[in-house]
Amino acid sequence: MSEQTAAERELAELLVESLNLEGIAADSIAPEAPLFGEGLGLDSIDALELALAISKRYGVQLRSDSDENRRVFASLRSLAAHIEQRKAA
């Protein structure tokens, strides 16, 4: 398992805080583990709440109708990379 980057750690903390993930430490979220299904077990409602929290914190809009969402929300690492890319644009 690889280590979280600073951006991934910050995003993991936002994820735990915004979704009230009790019993899950931000630093225990593996950067490449799936966020949905067998990974953290998030669902579509969690995705909406997380997208709202990301919009508020980073000013990055994640559209619910985007074809990229499956790739973007695949893991903590892919989500952090997407946010960093959009913030730089």
PDB file of N, CA, C and O in Angstrom:
ATOM      1  N   MET A   1       0.850  -1.188   0.000  1.00  0.00           N
ATOM      2  CA  MET A   1       0.000   0.000   0.000  1.00  0.00           C
ATOM      3  C   MET A   1       0.887   1.240   0.000  1.00  0.00           C
ATOM      4  O   MET A   1       1.831   1.334   0.785  1.00  0.00           O
ATOM      5  N   SER A   2       0.585   2.182  -0.874  1.00  0.00           N
ATOM      6  CA  SER A   2       1.394   3.392  -0.958  1.00  0.00           C
ATOM      7  C   SER A   2       0.905   4.439   0.048  1.00  0.00           C
ATOM      8  O   SER A   2      -0.224   4.385   0.537  1.00  0.00           O
ATOM      9  N   GLU A   3       1.778   5.373   0.330  1.00  0.00           N
ATOM     10  CA  GLU A   3       1.487   6.444   1.280  1.00  0.00           C
ATOM     11  C   GLU A   3       0.629   7.524   0.635  1.00  0.00           C
ATOM     12  O   GLU A   3       0.686   7.738  -0.576  1.00  0.00           O
ATOM     13  N   GLN A   4      -0.160   8.198   1.452  1.00  0.00           N
ATOM     14  CA  GLN A   4      -0.948   9.330   0.964  1.00  0.00           C
ATOM     15  C   GLN A   4      -0.035  10.528   0.748  1.00  0.00           C
ATOM     16  O   GLN A   4       0.895  10.761   1.521  1.00  0.00           O
ATOM     17  N   THR A   5      -0.308  11.285  -0.311  1.00  0.00           N
ATOM     18  CA  THR A   5       0.361  12.564  -0.499  1.00  0.00           C
ATOM     19  C   THR A   5      -0.321  13.582   0.416  1.00  0.00           C
ATOM     20  O   THR A   5      -1.340  13.274   1.032  1.00  0.00           O
ATOM     21  N   ALA A   6       0.226  14.773   0.505  1.00  0.00           N
ATOM     22  CA  ALA A   6      -0.389  15.817   1.332  1.00  0.00           C
ATOM     23  C   ALA A   6      -1.793  16.153   0.830  1.00  0.00           C
ATOM     24  O   ALA A   6      -2.711  16.333   1.631  1.00  0.00           O
ATOM     25  N   ALA A   7      -1.965  16.239  -0.486  1.00  0.00           N
ATOM     26  CA  ALA A   7      -3.277  16.544  -1.068  1.00  0.00           C
ATOM     27  C   ALA A   7      -4.269  15.417  -0.798  1.00  0.00           C
ATOM     28  O   ALA A   7      -5.442  15.670  -0.522  1.00  0.00           O
ATOM     29  N   GLU A   8      -3.800  14.183  -0.877  1.00  0.00           N
ATOM     30  CA  GLU A   8      -4.680  13.036  -0.600  1.00  0.00           C
ATOM     31  C   GLU A   8      -5.077  13.000   0.866  1.00  0.00           C
ATOM     32  O   GLU A   8      -6.218  12.678   1.200  1.00  0.00           O
ATOM     33  N   ARG A   9      -4.142  13.329   1.735  1.00  0.00           N
ATOM     34  CA  ARG A   9      -4.429  13.353   3.177  1.00  0.00           C
ATOM     35  C   ARG A   9      -5.495  14.413   3.479  1.00  0.00           C
ATOM     36  O   ARG A   9      -6.439  14.152   4.225  1.00  0.00           O
ATOM     37  N   GLU A  10      -5.342  15.595   2.905  1.00  0.00           N
ATOM     38  CA  GLU A  10      -6.315  16.670   3.109  1.00  0.00           C
ATOM     39  C   GLU A  10      -7.698  16.249   2.598  1.00  0.00           C
ATOM     40  O   GLU A  10      -8.712  16.494   3.251  1.00  0.00           O
ATOM     41  N   LEU A  11      -7.723  15.618   1.430  1.00  0.00           N
ATOM     42  CA  LEU A  11      -8.989  15.155   0.856  1.00  0.00           C
ATOM     43  C   LEU A  11      -9.589  14.041   1.702  1.00  0.00           C
ATOM     44  O   LEU A  11     -10.805  14.002   1.889  1.00  0.00           O
ATOM     45  N   ALA A  12      -8.768  13.141   2.215  1.00  0.00           N
ATOM     46  CA  ALA A  12      -9.256  12.055   3.073  1.00  0.00           C
ATOM     47  C   ALA A  12      -9.892  12.630   4.338  1.00  0.00           C
ATOM     48  O   ALA A  12     -10.921  12.132   4.795  1.00  0.00           O
ATOM     49  N   GLU A  13      -9.290  13.665   4.900  1.00  0.00           N
ATOM     50  CA  GLU A  13      -9.854  14.313   6.081  1.00  0.00           C
ATOM     51  C   GLU A  13     -11.201  14.952   5.759  1.00  0.00           C
ATOM     52  O   GLU A  13     -12.136  14.873   6.556  1.00  0.00           O
ATOM     53  N   LEU A  14     -11.298  15.584   4.591  1.00  0.00           N
ATOM     54  CA  LEU A  14     -12.567  16.173   4.164  1.00  0.00           C
ATOM     55  C   LEU A  14     -13.623  15.081   3.971  1.00  0.00           C
ATOM     56  O   LEU A  14     -14.781  15.255   4.350  1.00  0.00           O
ATOM     57  N   LEU A  15     -13.222  13.979   3.390  1.00  0.00           N
ATOM     58  CA  LEU A  15     -14.127  12.859   3.148  1.00  0.00           C
ATOM     59  C   LEU A  15     -14.679  12.318   4.475  1.00  0.00           C
ATOM     60  O   LEU A  15     -15.889  12.148   4.619  1.00  0.00           O
ATOM     61  N   VAL A  16     -13.806  12.052   5.427  1.00  0.00           N
ATOM     62  CA  VAL A  16     -14.222  11.518   6.723  1.00  0.00           C
ATOM     63  C   VAL A  16     -15.126  12.513   7.443  1.00  0.00           C
ATOM     64  O   VAL A  16     -16.145  12.138   8.024  1.00  0.00           O
ATOM     65  N   GLU A  17     -14.738  13.789   7.396  1.00  0.00           N
ATOM     66  CA  GLU A  17     -15.503  14.837   8.086  1.00  0.00           C
ATOM     67  C   GLU A  17     -16.870  15.067   7.438  1.00  0.00           C
ATOM     68  O   GLU A  17     -17.885  15.100   8.133  1.00  0.00           O
ATOM     69  N   SER A  18     -16.903  15.223   6.123  1.00  0.00           N
ATOM     70  CA  SER A  18     -18.154  15.574   5.448  1.00  0.00           C
ATOM     71  C   SER A  18     -19.143  14.418   5.400  1.00  0.00           C
ATOM     72  O   SER A  18     -20.352  14.648   5.348  1.00  0.00           O
ATOM     73  N   LEU A  19     -18.654  13.180   5.416  1.00  0.00           N
ATOM     74  CA  LEU A  19     -19.542  12.017   5.360  1.00  0.00           C
ATOM     75  C   LEU A  19     -19.742  11.361   6.726  1.00  0.00           C
ATOM     76  O   LEU A  19     -20.385  10.317   6.835  1.00  0.00           O
ATOM     77  N   ASN A  20     -19.185  11.983   7.760  1.00  0.00           N
ATOM     78  CA  ASN A  20     -19.315  11.450   9.119  1.00  0.00           C
ATOM     79  C   ASN A  20     -18.969   9.969   9.180  1.00  0.00           C
ATOM     80  O   ASN A  20     -19.746   9.164   9.693  1.00  0.00           O
ATOM     81  N   LEU A  21     -17.806   9.616   8.658  1.00  0.00           N
ATOM     82  CA  LEU A  21     -17.373   8.223   8.637  1.00  0.00           C
ATOM     83  C   LEU A  21     -16.772   7.858   9.998  1.00  0.00           C
ATOM     84  O   LEU A  21     -15.562   7.950  10.205  1.00  0.00           O
ATOM     85  N   GLU A  22     -17.628   7.450  10.898  1.00  0.00           N
ATOM     86  CA  GLU A  22     -17.190   7.110  12.245  1.00  0.00           C
ATOM     87  C   GLU A  22     -16.343   5.848  12.216  1.00  0.00           C
ATOM     88  O   GLU A  22     -16.653   4.891  11.507  1.00  0.00           O
ATOM     89  N   GLY A  23     -15.292   5.861  12.980  1.00  0.00           N
ATOM     90  CA  GLY A  23     -14.433   4.695  13.087  1.00  0.00           C
ATOM     91  C   GLY A  23     -13.418   4.559  11.962  1.00  0.00           C
ATOM     92  O   GLY A  23     -12.667   3.584  11.921  1.00  0.00           O
ATOM     93  N   ILE A  24     -13.386   5.528  11.047  1.00  0.00           N
ATOM     94  CA  ILE A  24     -12.415   5.496   9.957  1.00  0.00           C
ATOM     95  C   ILE A  24     -11.490   6.696  10.105  1.00  0.00           C
ATOM     96  O   ILE A  24     -11.936   7.843  10.114  1.00  0.00           O
ATOM     97  N   ALA A  25     -10.206   6.417  10.220  1.00  0.00           N
ATOM     98  CA  ALA A  25      -9.211   7.484  10.308  1.00  0.00           C
ATOM     99  C   ALA A  25      -8.805   7.887   8.892  1.00  0.00           C
ATOM    100  O   ALA A  25      -8.630   7.035   8.021  1.00  0.00           O
ATOM    101  N   ALA A  26      -8.660   9.178   8.674  1.00  0.00           N
ATOM    102  CA  ALA A  26      -8.299   9.680   7.345  1.00  0.00           C
ATOM    103  C   ALA A  26      -7.015   9.039   6.835  1.00  0.00           C
ATOM    104  O   ALA A  26      -6.905   8.721   5.651  1.00  0.00           O
ATOM    105  N   ASP A  27      -6.045   8.850   7.724  1.00  0.00           N
ATOM    106  CA  ASP A  27      -4.774   8.282   7.278  1.00  0.00           C
ATOM    107  C   ASP A  27      -4.833   6.775   7.036  1.00  0.00           C
ATOM    108  O   ASP A  27      -3.855   6.185   6.576  1.00  0.00           O
ATOM    109  N   SER A  28      -5.971   6.149   7.341  1.00  0.00           N
ATOM    110  CA  SER A  28      -6.111   4.715   7.082  1.00  0.00           C
ATOM    111  C   SER A  28      -6.722   4.426   5.715  1.00  0.00           C
ATOM    112  O   SER A  28      -6.815   3.266   5.312  1.00  0.00           O
ATOM    113  N   ILE A  29      -7.139   5.469   4.999  1.00  0.00           N
ATOM    114  CA  ILE A  29      -7.732   5.284   3.674  1.00  0.00           C
ATOM    115  C   ILE A  29      -6.602   5.109   2.664  1.00  0.00           C
ATOM    116  O   ILE A  29      -5.808   6.020   2.431  1.00  0.00           O
ATOM    117  N   ALA A  30      -6.550   3.932   2.076  1.00  0.00           N
ATOM    118  CA  ALA A  30      -5.511   3.644   1.078  1.00  0.00           C
ATOM    119  C   ALA A  30      -5.771   4.481  -0.169  1.00  0.00           C
ATOM    120  O   ALA A  30      -6.894   4.498  -0.675  1.00  0.00           O
ATOM    121  N   PRO A  31      -4.750   5.177  -0.674  1.00  0.00           N
ATOM    122  CA  PRO A  31      -4.936   6.083  -1.810  1.00  0.00           C
ATOM    123  C   PRO A  31      -5.495   5.420  -3.065  1.00  0.00           C
ATOM    124  O   PRO A  31      -6.188   6.065  -3.851  1.00  0.00           O
ATOM    125  N   GLU A  32      -5.199   4.140  -3.255  1.00  0.00           N
ATOM    126  CA  GLU A  32      -5.617   3.476  -4.479  1.00  0.00           C
ATOM    127  C   GLU A  32      -6.798   2.532  -4.270  1.00  0.00           C
ATOM    128  O   GLU A  32      -7.243   1.885  -5.218  1.00  0.00           O
ATOM    129  N   ALA A  33      -7.310   2.444  -3.049  1.00  0.00           N
ATOM    130  CA  ALA A  33      -8.452   1.572  -2.768  1.00  0.00           C
ATOM    131  C   ALA A  33      -9.735   2.201  -3.320  1.00  0.00           C
ATOM    132  O   ALA A  33      -9.859   3.425  -3.341  1.00  0.00           O
ATOM    133  N   PRO A  34     -10.682   1.384  -3.765  1.00  0.00           N
ATOM    134  CA  PRO A  34     -11.948   1.922  -4.282  1.00  0.00           C
ATOM    135  C   PRO A  34     -12.705   2.689  -3.195  1.00  0.00           C
ATOM    136  O   PRO A  34     -12.707   2.297  -2.028  1.00  0.00           O
ATOM    137  N   LEU A  35     -13.340   3.776  -3.596  1.00  0.00           N
ATOM    138  CA  LEU A  35     -14.164   4.538  -2.653  1.00  0.00           C
ATOM    139  C   LEU A  35     -15.558   3.933  -2.539  1.00  0.00           C
ATOM    140  O   LEU A  35     -16.211   4.056  -1.503  1.00  0.00           O
ATOM    141  N   PHE A  36     -16.007   3.286  -3.598  1.00  0.00           N
ATOM    142  CA  PHE A  36     -17.357   2.724  -3.634  1.00  0.00           C
ATOM    143  C   PHE A  36     -17.283   1.202  -3.629  1.00  0.00           C
ATOM    144  O   PHE A  36     -16.229   0.623  -3.889  1.00  0.00           O
ATOM    145  N   GLY A  37     -18.401   0.565  -3.335  1.00  0.00           N
ATOM    146  CA  GLY A  37     -18.444  -0.889  -3.355  1.00  0.00           C
ATOM    147  C   GLY A  37     -17.602  -1.492  -2.249  1.00  0.00           C
ATOM    148  O   GLY A  37     -17.786  -1.168  -1.076  1.00  0.00           O
ATOM    149  N   GLU A  38     -16.685  -2.364  -2.614  1.00  0.00           N
ATOM    150  CA  GLU A  38     -15.900  -3.109  -1.642  1.00  0.00           C
ATOM    151  C   GLU A  38     -14.859  -2.261  -0.915  1.00  0.00           C
ATOM    152  O   GLU A  38     -14.315  -2.695   0.100  1.00  0.00           O
ATOM    153  N   GLY A  39     -14.576  -1.076  -1.411  1.00  0.00           N
ATOM    154  CA  GLY A  39     -13.605  -0.210  -0.748  1.00  0.00           C
ATOM    155  C   GLY A  39     -14.197   0.386   0.510  1.00  0.00           C
ATOM    156  O   GLY A  39     -14.454  -0.330   1.478  1.00  0.00           O
ATOM    157  N   LEU A  40     -14.418   1.691   0.505  1.00  0.00           N
ATOM    158  CA  LEU A  40     -15.028   2.364   1.659  1.00  0.00           C
ATOM    159  C   LEU A  40     -16.522   2.100   1.744  1.00  0.00           C
ATOM    160  O   LEU A  40     -17.138   2.340   2.782  1.00  0.00           O
ATOM    161  N   GLY A  41     -17.103   1.613   0.669  1.00  0.00           N
ATOM    162  CA  GLY A  41     -18.526   1.310   0.676  1.00  0.00           C
ATOM    163  C   GLY A  41     -19.416   2.531   0.520  1.00  0.00           C
ATOM    164  O   GLY A  41     -20.563   2.523   0.966  1.00  0.00           O
ATOM    165  N   LEU A  42     -18.905   3.576  -0.105  1.00  0.00           N
ATOM    166  CA  LEU A  42     -19.716   4.773  -0.323  1.00  0.00           C
ATOM    167  C   LEU A  42     -20.805   4.482  -1.345  1.00  0.00           C
ATOM    168  O   LEU A  42     -20.697   3.543  -2.134  1.00  0.00           O
ATOM    169  N   ASP A  43     -21.862   5.303  -1.324  1.00  0.00           N
ATOM    170  CA  ASP A  43     -22.950   5.145  -2.281  1.00  0.00           C
ATOM    171  C   ASP A  43     -23.191   6.462  -3.015  1.00  0.00           C
ATOM    172  O   ASP A  43     -22.444   7.423  -2.832  1.00  0.00           O
ATOM    173  N   SER A  44     -24.225   6.506  -3.839  1.00  0.00           N
ATOM    174  CA  SER A  44     -24.480   7.685  -4.669  1.00  0.00           C
ATOM    175  C   SER A  44     -24.800   8.928  -3.837  1.00  0.00           C
ATOM    176  O   SER A  44     -24.439  10.037  -4.228  1.00  0.00           O
ATOM    177  N   ILE A  45     -25.463   8.760  -2.711  1.00  0.00           N
ATOM    178  CA  ILE A  45     -25.749   9.906  -1.827  1.00  0.00           C
ATOM    179  C   ILE A  45     -24.437  10.452  -1.264  1.00  0.00           C
ATOM    180  O   ILE A  45     -24.243  11.665  -1.181  1.00  0.00           O
ATOM    181  N   ASP A  46     -23.542   9.544  -0.881  1.00  0.00           N
ATOM    182  CA  ASP A  46     -22.222   9.972  -0.397  1.00  0.00           C
ATOM    183  C   ASP A  46     -21.484  10.753  -1.479  1.00  0.00           C
ATOM    184  O   ASP A  46     -20.815  11.745  -1.187  1.00  0.00           O
ATOM    185  N   ALA A  47     -21.606  10.307  -2.724  1.00  0.00           N
ATOM    186  CA  ALA A  47     -20.931  10.997  -3.831  1.00  0.00           C
ATOM    187  C   ALA A  47     -21.448  12.421  -3.962  1.00  0.00           C
ATOM    188  O   ALA A  47     -20.664  13.344  -4.182  1.00  0.00           O
ATOM    189  N   LEU A  48     -22.745  12.611  -3.830  1.00  0.00           N
ATOM    190  CA  LEU A  48     -23.326  13.956  -3.912  1.00  0.00           C
ATOM    191  C   LEU A  48     -22.830  14.835  -2.762  1.00  0.00           C
ATOM    192  O   LEU A  48     -22.456  15.989  -2.973  1.00  0.00           O
ATOM    193  N   GLU A  49     -22.830  14.287  -1.552  1.00  0.00           N
ATOM    194  CA  GLU A  49     -22.361  15.042  -0.391  1.00  0.00           C
ATOM    195  C   GLU A  49     -20.881  15.386  -0.528  1.00  0.00           C
ATOM    196  O   GLU A  49     -20.458  16.494  -0.197  1.00  0.00           O
ATOM    197  N   LEU A  50     -20.107  14.434  -1.014  1.00  0.00           N
ATOM    198  CA  LEU A  50     -18.673  14.673  -1.198  1.00  0.00           C
ATOM    199  C   LEU A  50     -18.430  15.718  -2.277  1.00  0.00           C
ATOM    200  O   LEU A  50     -17.562  16.578  -2.124  1.00  0.00           O
ATOM    201  N   ALA A  51     -19.184  15.651  -3.360  1.00  0.00           N
ATOM    202  CA  ALA A  51     -19.044  16.644  -4.436  1.00  0.00           C
ATOM    203  C   ALA A  51     -19.347  18.052  -3.911  1.00  0.00           C
ATOM    204  O   ALA A  51     -18.666  19.010  -4.278  1.00  0.00           O
ATOM    205  N   LEU A  52     -20.351  18.176  -3.068  1.00  0.00           N
ATOM    206  CA  LEU A  52     -20.702  19.473  -2.477  1.00  0.00           C
ATOM    207  C   LEU A  52     -19.574  19.971  -1.571  1.00  0.00           C
ATOM    208  O   LEU A  52     -19.202  21.144  -1.623  1.00  0.00           O
ATOM    209  N   ALA A  53     -19.037  19.084  -0.749  1.00  0.00           N
ATOM    210  CA  ALA A  53     -17.935  19.465   0.145  1.00  0.00           C
ATOM    211  C   ALA A  53     -16.698  19.882  -0.651  1.00  0.00           C
ATOM    212  O   ALA A  53     -16.009  20.832  -0.279  1.00  0.00           O
ATOM    213  N   ILE A  54     -16.416  19.174  -1.746  1.00  0.00           N
ATOM    214  CA  ILE A  54     -15.274  19.513  -2.600  1.00  0.00           C
ATOM    215  C   ILE A  54     -15.487  20.868  -3.260  1.00  0.00           C
ATOM    216  O   ILE A  54     -14.556  21.665  -3.373  1.00  0.00           O
ATOM    217  N   SER A  55     -16.712  21.124  -3.694  1.00  0.00           N
ATOM    218  CA  SER A  55     -17.033  22.409  -4.309  1.00  0.00           C
ATOM    219  C   SER A  55     -16.817  23.553  -3.323  1.00  0.00           C
ATOM    220  O   SER A  55     -16.249  24.586  -3.676  1.00  0.00           O
ATOM    221  N   LYS A  56     -17.270  23.365  -2.091  1.00  0.00           N
ATOM    222  CA  LYS A  56     -17.119  24.399  -1.069  1.00  0.00           C
ATOM    223  C   LYS A  56     -15.659  24.625  -0.701  1.00  0.00           C
ATOM    224  O   LYS A  56     -15.221  25.768  -0.574  1.00  0.00           O
ATOM    225  N   ARG A  57     -14.900  23.543  -0.528  1.00  0.00           N
ATOM    226  CA  ARG A  57     -13.508  23.646  -0.078  1.00  0.00           C
ATOM    227  C   ARG A  57     -12.562  24.095  -1.181  1.00  0.00           C
ATOM    228  O   ARG A  57     -11.705  24.951  -0.963  1.00  0.00           O
ATOM    229  N   TYR A  58     -12.721  23.511  -2.376  1.00  0.00           N
ATOM    230  CA  TYR A  58     -11.731  23.729  -3.438  1.00  0.00           C
ATOM    231  C   TYR A  58     -12.244  24.561  -4.615  1.00  0.00           C
ATOM    232  O   TYR A  58     -11.459  24.972  -5.470  1.00  0.00           O
ATOM    233  N   GLY A  59     -13.556  24.812  -4.663  1.00  0.00           N
ATOM    234  CA  GLY A  59     -14.112  25.552  -5.787  1.00  0.00           C
ATOM    235  C   GLY A  59     -14.117  24.753  -7.079  1.00  0.00           C
ATOM    236  O   GLY A  59     -14.160  25.327  -8.167  1.00  0.00           O
ATOM    237  N   VAL A  60     -14.072  23.428  -6.963  1.00  0.00           N
ATOM    238  CA  VAL A  60     -14.066  22.541  -8.126  1.00  0.00           C
ATOM    239  C   VAL A  60     -15.438  21.897  -8.234  1.00  0.00           C
ATOM    240  O   VAL A  60     -15.905  21.249  -7.298  1.00  0.00           O
ATOM    241  N   GLN A  61     -16.079  22.077  -9.380  1.00  0.00           N
ATOM    242  CA  GLN A  61     -17.407  21.513  -9.603  1.00  0.00           C
ATOM    243  C   GLN A  61     -17.299  20.099 -10.161  1.00  0.00           C
ATOM    244  O   GLN A  61     -16.590  19.862 -11.139  1.00  0.00           O
ATOM    245  N   LEU A  62     -18.001  19.170  -9.536  1.00  0.00           N
ATOM    246  CA  LEU A  62     -18.099  17.796 -10.021  1.00  0.00           C
ATOM    247  C   LEU A  62     -19.544  17.574 -10.422  1.00  0.00           C
ATOM    248  O   LEU A  62     -20.431  17.533  -9.571  1.00  0.00           O
ATOM    249  N   ARG A  63     -19.778  17.431 -11.702  1.00  0.00           N
ATOM    250  CA  ARG A  63     -21.146  17.322 -12.214  1.00  0.00           C
ATOM    251  C   ARG A  63     -21.639  15.888 -12.130  1.00  0.00           C
ATOM    252  O   ARG A  63     -20.910  14.947 -12.443  1.00  0.00           O
ATOM    253  N   SER A  64     -22.882  15.734 -11.706  1.00  0.00           N
ATOM    254  CA  SER A  64     -23.446  14.396 -11.547  1.00  0.00           C
ATOM    255  C   SER A  64     -23.652  13.685 -12.878  1.00  0.00           C
ATOM    256  O   SER A  64     -23.724  12.456 -12.920  1.00  0.00           O
ATOM    257  N   ASP A  65     -23.746  14.441 -13.954  1.00  0.00           N
ATOM    258  CA  ASP A  65     -23.999  13.827 -15.256  1.00  0.00           C
ATOM    259  C   ASP A  65     -22.723  13.623 -16.085  1.00  0.00           C
ATOM    260  O   ASP A  65     -22.794  13.321 -17.276  1.00  0.00           O
ATOM    261  N   SER A  66     -21.570  13.789 -15.455  1.00  0.00           N
ATOM    262  CA  SER A  66     -20.311  13.664 -16.179  1.00  0.00           C
ATOM    263  C   SER A  66     -19.954  12.197 -16.423  1.00  0.00           C
ATOM    264  O   SER A  66     -20.076  11.355 -15.534  1.00  0.00           O
ATOM    265  N   ASP A  67     -19.513  11.914 -17.644  1.00  0.00           N
ATOM    266  CA  ASP A  67     -19.069  10.567 -17.993  1.00  0.00           C
ATOM    267  C   ASP A  67     -17.762  10.199 -17.294  1.00  0.00           C
ATOM    268  O   ASP A  67     -17.408   9.022 -17.219  1.00  0.00           O
ATOM    269  N   GLU A  68     -17.052  11.192 -16.786  1.00  0.00           N
ATOM    270  CA  GLU A  68     -15.771  10.971 -16.117  1.00  0.00           C
ATOM    271  C   GLU A  68     -15.917  10.499 -14.675  1.00  0.00           C
ATOM    272  O   GLU A  68     -14.941  10.032 -14.088  1.00  0.00           O
ATOM    273  N   ASN A  69     -17.100  10.606 -14.093  1.00  0.00           N
ATOM    274  CA  ASN A  69     -17.266  10.372 -12.660  1.00  0.00           C
ATOM    275  C   ASN A  69     -16.777   9.009 -12.190  1.00  0.00           C
ATOM    276  O   ASN A  69     -16.192   8.907 -11.113  1.00  0.00           O
ATOM    277  N   ARG A  70     -17.004   7.973 -12.967  1.00  0.00           N
ATOM    278  CA  ARG A  70     -16.565   6.640 -12.538  1.00  0.00           C
ATOM    279  C   ARG A  70     -15.038   6.624 -12.366  1.00  0.00           C
ATOM    280  O   ARG A  70     -14.522   6.038 -11.413  1.00  0.00           O
ATOM    281  N   ARG A  71     -14.332   7.263 -13.282  1.00  0.00           N
ATOM    282  CA  ARG A  71     -12.878   7.331 -13.191  1.00  0.00           C
ATOM    283  C   ARG A  71     -12.439   8.278 -12.068  1.00  0.00           C
ATOM    284  O   ARG A  71     -11.543   7.951 -11.289  1.00  0.00           O
ATOM    285  N   VAL A  72     -13.071   9.445 -11.991  1.00  0.00           N
ATOM    286  CA  VAL A  72     -12.690  10.455 -11.000  1.00  0.00           C
ATOM    287  C   VAL A  72     -12.896   9.939  -9.581  1.00  0.00           C
ATOM    288  O   VAL A  72     -12.032  10.125  -8.723  1.00  0.00           O
ATOM    289  N   PHE A  73     -14.024   9.297  -9.328  1.00  0.00           N
ATOM    290  CA  PHE A  73     -14.352   8.812  -7.994  1.00  0.00           C
ATOM    291  C   PHE A  73     -13.845   7.386  -7.732  1.00  0.00           C
ATOM    292  O   PHE A  73     -14.243   6.770  -6.744  1.00  0.00           O
ATOM    293  N   ALA A  74     -12.992   6.865  -8.584  1.00  0.00           N
ATOM    294  CA  ALA A  74     -12.511   5.489  -8.434  1.00  0.00           C
ATOM    295  C   ALA A  74     -11.743   5.288  -7.133  1.00  0.00           C
ATOM    296  O   ALA A  74     -11.894   4.258  -6.475  1.00  0.00           O
ATOM    297  N   SER A  75     -10.925   6.263  -6.761  1.00  0.00           N
ATOM    298  CA  SER A  75     -10.093   6.130  -5.557  1.00  0.00           C
ATOM    299  C   SER A  75      -9.765   7.523  -5.019  1.00  0.00           C
ATOM    300  O   SER A  75     -10.003   8.537  -5.675  1.00  0.00           O
ATOM    301  N   LEU A  76      -9.226   7.539  -3.835  1.00  0.00           N
ATOM    302  CA  LEU A  76      -8.771   8.798  -3.233  1.00  0.00           C
ATOM    303  C   LEU A  76      -7.731   9.450  -4.133  1.00  0.00           C
ATOM    304  O   LEU A  76      -7.761  10.663  -4.341  1.00  0.00           O
ATOM    305  N   ARG A  77      -6.819   8.657  -4.664  1.00  0.00           N
ATOM    306  CA  ARG A  77      -5.747   9.176  -5.517  1.00  0.00           C
ATOM    307  C   ARG A  77      -6.311   9.808  -6.786  1.00  0.00           C
ATOM    308  O   ARG A  77      -5.887  10.900  -7.165  1.00  0.00           O
ATOM    309  N   SER A  78      -7.258   9.146  -7.450  1.00  0.00           N
ATOM    310  CA  SER A  78      -7.808   9.699  -8.697  1.00  0.00           C
ATOM    311  C   SER A  78      -8.628  10.960  -8.426  1.00  0.00           C
ATOM    312  O   SER A  78      -8.611  11.897  -9.224  1.00  0.00           O
ATOM    313  N   LEU A  79      -9.340  10.983  -7.311  1.00  0.00           N
ATOM    314  CA  LEU A  79     -10.122  12.168  -6.959  1.00  0.00           C
ATOM    315  C   LEU A  79      -9.211  13.345  -6.624  1.00  0.00           C
ATOM    316  O   LEU A  79      -9.467  14.470  -7.054  1.00  0.00           O
ATOM    317  N   ALA A  80      -8.157  13.093  -5.864  1.00  0.00           N
ATOM    318  CA  ALA A  80      -7.204  14.160  -5.515  1.00  0.00           C
ATOM    319  C   ALA A  80      -6.517  14.696  -6.770  1.00  0.00           C
ATOM    320  O   ALA A  80      -6.321  15.904  -6.902  1.00  0.00           O
ATOM    321  N   ALA A  81      -6.152  13.805  -7.689  1.00  0.00           N
ATOM    322  CA  ALA A  81      -5.497  14.240  -8.931  1.00  0.00           C
ATOM    323  C   ALA A  81      -6.446  15.095  -9.766  1.00  0.00           C
ATOM    324  O   ALA A  81      -6.029  16.093 -10.354  1.00  0.00           O
ATOM    325  N   HIS A  82      -7.705  14.714  -9.821  1.00  0.00           N
ATOM    326  CA  HIS A  82      -8.701  15.476 -10.583  1.00  0.00           C
ATOM    327  C   HIS A  82      -8.864  16.879  -9.977  1.00  0.00           C
ATOM    328  O   HIS A  82      -8.910  17.869 -10.707  1.00  0.00           O
ATOM    329  N   ILE A  83      -8.948  16.959  -8.668  1.00  0.00           N
ATOM    330  CA  ILE A  83      -9.101  18.260  -7.998  1.00  0.00           C
ATOM    331  C   ILE A  83      -7.873  19.133  -8.254  1.00  0.00           C
ATOM    332  O   ILE A  83      -8.009  20.309  -8.590  1.00  0.00           O
ATOM    333  N   GLU A  84      -6.689  18.568  -8.099  1.00  0.00           N
ATOM    334  CA  GLU A  84      -5.455  19.337  -8.341  1.00  0.00           C
ATOM    335  C   GLU A  84      -5.403  19.855  -9.775  1.00  0.00           C
ATOM    336  O   GLU A  84      -5.008  20.996 -10.016  1.00  0.00           O
ATOM    337  N   GLN A  85      -5.801  19.017 -10.720  1.00  0.00           N
ATOM    338  CA  GLN A  85      -5.811  19.409 -12.122  1.00  0.00           C
ATOM    339  C   GLN A  85      -6.799  20.544 -12.377  1.00  0.00           C
ATOM    340  O   GLN A  85      -6.489  21.480 -13.114  1.00  0.00           O
ATOM    341  N   ARG A  86      -7.976  20.470 -11.778  1.00  0.00           N
ATOM    342  CA  ARG A  86      -9.005  21.495 -11.976  1.00  0.00           C
ATOM    343  C   ARG A  86      -8.654  22.794 -11.259  1.00  0.00           C
ATOM    344  O   ARG A  86      -8.978  23.879 -11.742  1.00  0.00           O
ATOM    345  N   LYS A  87      -7.999  22.687 -10.117  1.00  0.00           N
ATOM    346  CA  LYS A  87      -7.596  23.897  -9.375  1.00  0.00           C
ATOM    347  C   LYS A  87      -6.548  24.652 -10.155  1.00  0.00           C
ATOM    348  O   LYS A  87      -6.529  25.883 -10.125  1.00  0.00           O
ATOM    349  N   ALA A  88      -5.678  23.951 -10.852  1.00  0.00           N
ATOM    350  CA  ALA A  88      -4.591  24.581 -11.599  1.00  0.00           C
ATOM    351  C   ALA A  88      -5.096  25.228 -12.882  1.00  0.00           C
ATOM    352  O   ALA A  88      -4.452  26.128 -13.422  1.00  0.00           O
ATOM    353  N   ALA A  89      -6.239  24.775 -13.366  1.00  0.00           N
ATOM    354  CA  ALA A  89      -6.769  25.284 -14.651  1.00  0.00           C
ATOM    355  C   ALA A  89      -7.324  26.669 -14.517  1.00  0.00           C
ATOM    356  O   ALA A  89      -7.805  27.238 -15.497  1.00  0.00           O
TER     357      ALA A  89
END
